[in-house]
Amino acid sequence: MFTRNFHFAMSIAIAVGLSFPLHAQETRQWGEWTSWGEQPDGTYYNPIIPSDYSDLDCIRVGDDYYAISSTMQFSPGMTLLHSRDLVNWEICTNIIADLTQISPELGWQRMNRRGRGVWAGTLRYHNDRFYLFFGTPDEGYFMTSAPKAEGPWEPLTCLLNEPGWDDCTAAWDEKGNACFVGTHFADGYKTYLFKMSSDGKSIDRRSAKLINQGNHREANKLIKVGDWWYLVFSEHQNNIGRYVMAKRSKKMMGTYKEERQLALASYEANEPNQGGIIQGKDGNWYFLTHHGKGDWSGRIVSLLPVNWIEDWPIIGEVLPEKIGTMKWQSPMPAMEEEKLHIQRSDDFDQSQLSAQWQWNYQPRAEKFSLTERPGWLRLKAFQPIEHNRLLSAGNTLTQRSFCTPTNSVTVKIDISRMADGQKAGLCHISSQSSALGIIQKNGKRYLEYRNNDNPTLGKEILQSYIWLQSKWGLDGKSQFYYSLNGDTFQAFGEPYQMIWGNYRGDRIGIYTFNDQKEEGWIDIDYLHYQ
């Protein structure tokens, strides 16, 4: 059995750069990769998605893989990904259409759940139906289900109306009996197992059985492999970090007494820890995980091999001591002709927004349109919750930024119908913000650079169309540019260091608001993300 003393020694040694036998795999400096995902030689490099897809769970349905990612206050909530090979992914949909089903605090009128809202969940497929279970730290546990991954997903059902819970999971046994697992982080990270109705729509609060506790234990995933039920989770200890553990039982309802550590904290890889263990179409096992210590790029995604040792799923590169650590390169699980990719660019030619887009909080529906001017997105200005504060402006449209060597995002905007007091443009947001846009006052329009809502006024803009652009690389330093013809761009404003905050990495976005009145709009022809 792997001891805590050995774990502590290994973690400290890795932190100071010592090496160990059989650890002679390729090493990477965090955030300085020039390649990722599938490679020409039939292997893949981690990360496979260098972007903020956090709190993953993964299932396989036939030849297809599906994974969920938490979305906090962004709407629509809980992103659902799809893959054919576990490495190349696309956005299938966002499951929760209306966040105010959870709480009015998640709507544009209040905007009072930054970094909270939709946290980690579990995705399951049972009796030809998809199920999502998830928690919010303030409201409790919820579920929904659908006949197809694309939906339609049912309205949310509340399973537990109580704050202080997170990171739930659920399962059915061969007889159709169902259980639900959740962690009460507000009471010392105590994890309970409950009996659940067969339709997943209710849990028996009185049946609660304590099966885990302490050391910030969370990230629960309950799976059955062979004769064993495994509760996979992560824990955190000071001076060690966060790492993956498991408990097991021969019965779904427990008792879960046997326990083993599956992987090291892997400081050099920002502690991969939360995810789902899945058997691939090739018969091998994998762990789709996020890297838990967030930087400006958020909690990005890797795929680690899983080796079964003494009936325990050891994650990543297996050391002689039968413990796993980060593995940066592995053979592809499958070779597919069609290469899926995460959607980014949008010409706004459809009647609905593409799946990569999420609003900062539930939007005000009558204040945007894709049909009033076909081929353009119209954003109508209204007053923010807080005066002149971008993060408090409703209907800010966002998508995740990527941590790659070169990124260029360009928008073309028609500003001819702006009104006095209105501001609009291209932005970066997390716990802080930066933007380049247009402000109108006294009937005239000017360039405006914003760094955490501190404005710098630029030249007057006399024409109806403007192109705005942000560029950044692996260091996450964004420089804004503008163009009056779409070809020649000039820098404006100081470089902005994108940051981590509110459990989220940086997001690129489009905004407009008016501090004075509900008046004015902009039309966006396209956003192109290269």
N, C-alpha and C positions, 0 to 999 in steps of 0.2 A: 504494500500500500504506500502510495506517495505521501510523504510527510510534509507538514507545514514548515518545519525547519529547513528541509531541502528546498522547498518552494521559495522561501525567503532568500536563501543563499543564491539560488539560480537567478531570481529577479534582480537582486542587487548586482550580481556579476554581469548580467546582461546590460543593466543600466550604465555600468562603468566600462563596458566594452570588452569584457573577457569572452572567450569562446569556449565551446564544448564539443566533444566528439559528435560526429554525424550532423553537425550544424553547418556544414560547408555548402550551403545552398547560396543562391544569389542574394546579396544584400542590397537594400535600397534605402536611400535617405528619404525619410518621410516628406512627401509633398514635392519631391524633385524628380519625379518620373517623367520620361519623355515618351513612354508607350504604356499601354494598359489594355486589358481585355484580350480578345483573340489575336494571335500572332500568326505569321505566314508558315511557321514550322509545325503547326498542329498543336501548339501549346497556348496557354493564356497567361498573362501577367495580372497580378493584383495591383491596384484595385480593378474590378471589372466595370464598376460605375463610379467614376471620380466626381460624385455629386451627392447631395444631401438626401439620401433615401434611408431614413433611420428606422429603427425598431422593426426589423424584418421578421416575417414568418413566411414559410415556403411549403407548398404542397405540389404533388404531381397528380394530374388527372389524365390518364391515358398517356399520350406522347407530349402533353403540354405541361409546362410549369407555371405556377402562379405565385406571386408574392405580394404581401401588403407592406406599406410604409406609413408610419404615423405622420400627421400633418398639423398638429397643434391647432392654432386659430384660423388656419387657411381653409378656404372653402372653394369648391366642394372637398369634403374631407376623406381621409384614408385612401391613399393612392394604391391602385391595384396594377401590378406589373405582370407581363406575360413573356414567356421565353420558350424556345424549343430546344435549347442546349445548355441552359443554366448560366451562360456567359453573356450572350447578346439578348438584351431585353427591350421591350417597348411598353409604353403606358397603355394599359387596357381601358381603364376608366378610373374615376374617383367615386367611391361607393356612397358617401353620405352627401346627398344633394343639398340638404338644408340643415345647417348647424344649429339653428334655433330650436330644432327638435330636442337638442341637449339642454340649451339654456338661452334665454334672451341676452345674456351677457356676451354671447358670441355673434351678435348681430351688429350691423352698422350703427344702430342708435346708441350702443353702449361701449362696444369694443374693449371689454374688460377681462380678457383671458389670454393675454400675450404669453406665449410659451406654455400654455396649458391646453385646454381643449382636448383634442383627440390624441391620446397617447398610444402606447403599444397595444397590440391586440393579437389575436390568433385567427388564422384562416383555416377552415376545415371543409371537407367534401364528404357528405354522408347521404346515402339513399338518393343519389342523383341530384343533390342540391348543394349549393355553396353556402357556407355559414361564416359570418364575421362576428367575433366577440371582441370588445375593446373596453377600455376604461378611460375616464377623465378624473383628474385628481380632486375636482371640486363637486362633481355630480354623481359619480358612481360608475356602474357597469351597464353596458348596452349590447344589444345584438341586432342583427338583421340577416336576411337570407335571400337567395335568388336562384332561379332555375338555371341561369347561365352566368358566367363571370361578367359579361357585359351588362347584365341586368335584364329586366328591372329589379332593383333591390327594394325590399319591403320597407315601409316606415320603421323607424327604430323602436325597439321594445326595451324598456328599462328593466334590468335584472336586479339591481341593488341601488337604491336611492340613498347613498351615504358617501360623504367625502372621505378622502384619506386612503383610497385603494388604487392599485395599479397592476399592470402586466399580467393579465389573465390568460388562461388557456382552457380548453375544453376537449372532451373526447367521448366516444361511444365504444363499448366493448362488443364482442361478437353476438351477444344476446340482445343488443339494443339498449342496454342500460347506459345512462349518460352521467357525466360528472363535469364539474366546473371548478377551476383552481384560480385563486386570486391572492394577492399579497396586500396586507393591511400595513402600508409603510408608516402610517401615522401612529401605529402601536408597535414599534420595534421591528418592523419588517417581518411580521408573522404571516406565514402562508397557510391558507386553509383550503381544504377540499370539500366541496358541497355536492350533494345529489342534485341532478338537473333533470328537468322533464325531457322526454324523448324528442320534442320539437325544438328544444333549446330556448324556449321562451320564458322559463322560470327556474329559479333555484330555490332549494329548501334551506333557508337561513338557519334553521334549527339543527340541520345535519352537519354543521361545520365541524371539520376534523383538522386539528393542527398537524401539519406535516413538515414544516420547515420554519426556521426563524433565525434572525440575527444577521450580522455582517452585511447589512444592506442587500440581502438576498432578494432578487427580482428576476425579470426576463424569463418568466416561466413558459416552458413548452412541454406538454405531456404527449409522449408518443409510445407506440407499442412496436417492438421489434422481436421476433421470435417468441419466446416464452415470457419476456420481461416487459413491464411498463417502466418507462424512464421519465422522470421529472428532470428536465434539463433546465439549468438556471445559471445566473452569474452571481458572484459575491464580490465584495470589496473589503480590503483591509488596508489600514494605514501603512505606509512604507512598502507596500506590496503592489497595490493596484487592483484592477478588476479583472477577473478571469472566469472561465466556464467550469461549472460543476455539474454533477448529476447524482440523483438518488434513484433507487430502483425497487420494484416490488413485483411479485408474481401475480398480484391482483390489482385491478385498476383502482379500487377504493383503498388500497394500502394494506399493511402499514409499510411506509417508505423509510426503512432503517439503513440499508446499505448505502454508502456514499463514497464518491470518488471525484477527484479533480481531473478534468479532461484536458486542460491547456494552461500554459503560463499566461501571465498578464501581457507579455510582449510589449514592453514600453516603446521599442523602436517602431512598432506598428500601431501606436495609439490604441492599444488594448481592444482587439476584436473580441466582442463579448455577446451581443444579443442577436439571435437569428434562429433559423430553423434547420434541423437535420433532415435530409431527404435522400432517398435512394434514387439514383439516376437510371435512365433507360439502359445504360451500359452495365448495370448491376452493381456499380460502385456507389459509395455513399459520400455525401457532401454536406458542408455546413455553410449556408448562405448567411452572411453576417455583416453587421456594420462595425466600424471602428469607433469605440465609445468615447474617446477623449476628443471632443470636437475642436476644430480650428475654423478658420474663415470659410472653409469649404463644407463644413458641417460633418455629419457622421456618414461617411461614404462606404461603399459596398465592396466586399471581397468574397470569393468563393474558396473555401478550404477543404481539402480532402479529409475524409473520416476513415480511420482504420479501427476495426473491431479487435480489441485485445482483452482477453478474459471476459468477453461479453460486455465490454464497456466501449463506447464510441470515443476514441482518442482523436482529437481535432488538430489538423495541420501536420507539420513535420514532426515525426515521432522520434523523440530522443531516446538514448539507451535506457533511460530510467522509466520508459513507457509513459511519458507525458508529452503532450503536444505543444508546439510553438508555431509562430507565424511561418507560412510558406508562401513565397512570392510568385512562384512559377510552377505550373502543373500541366499535364496533358488535357486537351479539350475533352469534356464528357461526351460530346457528339459533334459531328461535322454536318452542318446544315447548309444547303445551297443558298437559301434566303437568309440574309443577315439582318436581324431586327435591330432597331436602334431607338434610343430615347428621343421622342419628338422635341423639337426646339423652335424652328422657324414657323411663321404663320403669315399667310397672305389675307386672312380673314374673308375667305371666299365661301365659307359654309354658314349655315343658319345657326349653328351652335359653336361655342368656343372649343378649340382642340383640347385634348386631354392634359397637355402639359401646363395649362393655365389654372391658377387658383387666385382667388381674391383674398386680400388681407381682411379677414372676417367675412361673415355672410353679407353679400352685397345688397344694395338698394336696387331692385330689379328694374324699375322704370327709368333709372338713370344711365342705362347703357343699352345699346342696340347693335345688332348685326344686320338688320333688315331696313332701317330707315335710309341708309345709303349702301346699297348692295356692294360687296367687295371691300367695305371699310368697317372698322369698329368705331362706333360713336360713344364717347364718354362725356357725360353731362356733369357739370360742376355743381357741388353743393358744399355747405359749410362743414368743416371738420369738427370733431368732438372738442379738440383744443385748438385755439387760434394759431394759425400759421405753423402747424406741426404735421409733417408728412406722415409720421407713423400713426396719427390719429385721423387721417383722411380716409373716409369710406370709398369703396370702389377703386382701390389701388389694385391693379391686375399684375400678378407676379408669376414667375417660374424660377426653378432652381438654377443657380449658377454652377459652372463646372470648373474643376481644378485641373486644367490642362495647359500645355505650354503657351498656346495662343487662343484667345477668345475675342471675338468681335461681334458686338450686337448693334444693329442699326435699325432705327425706326424712321419712317416718313410720316409726318404729321401735317394735316391741314389746320392752321390756327386762325383762319379767317373769321370764325364765329365766336372767338373768345370775347369775354366781357370784362369790364373793369373789376379789379379785385381777384381775377382768376389767375391761377398758376397751373402749368402743365408741362410734362416732359418725361424724360427717361431717368430712372432712379436705381439705386442699390439700397436694400433694406435688410436689417436683422435687428439687433437691439439698438443700432444707430443707423444713420442714413446719409446718403449723398445723392445729388441729383443735378442734372443739367436740363434746363427748360426755359419756358417763356413766362413772363409776367406781364399783365396788361394793367396800366393805370393811366387815367386821363386820356383814354382813347388811343394810347400808344403802347406798342409791344417791345419788350426788351429781353435780351438774354439774361438768364439768372442761374448762377451756380450756387448750390446749397450744400453746405457741409454741416450735418446735424442741425439743420434749420437756420444756420447762419448764412445770410445771403450775400453774394457778390454780384452787383449789377454790371451788365455788359452793354454792348451796342444796341441801338434801336434796330428792330427787324421790320422792314417795310413790306415784305412780300407775304403771300398766303401760305406757302409751303416751306417747311424746314426739315432737315435731316439731322437727327441726333445719334450719337454713337458713343459706346463705351468699349474700351479695350483693356485687357488684363492678361497676365500670365500666371505661372505657378506661384508667384509671390503674393497674388491677390491684391495688387496695387492697380486700381482702376484710373484711367485717364479718359476724361470726356472730350468729345469733339463735336463740332457742328458744321453743317454745310448748307449753302444757299442754292446749290445746283445738284446735289446728290453724288457728285464726283470728287470735288475738292473739299477736304475737311481741315478745319483749324482747331487746335486745342484751346480749351477755355476752362479755367479753374485749376486748382492744384490737384495733384494725385491723391486719391483716397484709398486708404488701407481698409479693405473689406475685413469684417470681423465676425466672430462667433458671439451669439447671445440669445437668451431665451430658448435654449436647447435647439437652436437653428443656426445653420450656416447662412451665407449671403444669398440673397435673391435679387434677380434683375426684375424691374417692373416698369409699368407705365402708370402715370398718375395725372389727375387734375382735381383741383378743389378751388373754392372761392370763399375767402374769408368774410366777404361783405354780404352776399346774397346768393340765392339759387338762380344763377344765370350764366350762360355761356357753355360752349362745348368745343371739343376737338374731335377730328376724325383721323383715325390711324389707318394708313394704307397697308402697311406691313411691318412686321418685326422679323428681321433676318439675323439668325444666330449662327455664325461660322465658328 
